[in-house]
Amino acid sequence: MRWLVDNGYETISPEDIAQVIRTPSSRKKVLLTFDDGYRNTYEYALPILRDAGLKACIFISTAYIDSATPFPWITCDKSTAVKYYMPMSSAQIKELAATEGMSIGAHTVTHQRLARLPAETADAEIRDSIRALVSVIERSVTHFSYPYGAKKDFTERDMALCQAAGLHTAMTTAARSIRKSENLFSLPRLTVYEKDAGTNFALKVEGFYDLYDLYRRVYLYRHLH
Ligand SMILES: [Zn+2]
């Protein structure tokens, strides 16, 4: 986060995306997002973001709010899971939402791959998670991220369901920067891992992975056509 600040990056809110991608000088803008609703987002990330005056959006799967057990998809040993991967409480989510620059987005109720669900179930996963968050934070919820978020995990149908549910954006895990011609219901994002600390983080932010993505697409195009 210090690197972002030192290198002149400005953090934006998801609500700003539509306008930012129309702006020619959008290169030094970054949207920070956190998925699932881990308590460590509240305990570790929030103080850093708040102290640095950075904006971020936290996408929450609502079935696990206030749960006394770690998220069900966490596979590490119990004591590590309890230490690092517990869900946030509704009080913590309220506090996050009330912090300047923070937005709360929906991430379904039970964190399943939408593409594998019947339309009615997918629709309920989207709408019920929005409704649950609205009742916790008492303000509207207009942003969403797809669980797992890879190309196979959501379809055009799910993008349409998000739009029909009143959402303004939906985010994937397609690993590249946002382009000018982007569909607001399949926005790419670069995942940052622990091993990215330092140079790799800078490369991700500065667009190195966009070159990789371009290379991959050109390569695949030339070899499949
Ligand atoms: Zn997730």
Boltz pocket constraint, residues with backbone or C-beta under 6 A from the ligand:
constraints:
  - pocket:
      binder: B
      contacts: [[A, 35], [A, 36], [A, 107], [A, 111], [A, 146], [A, 147], [A, 148]]
      max_distance: 6.0
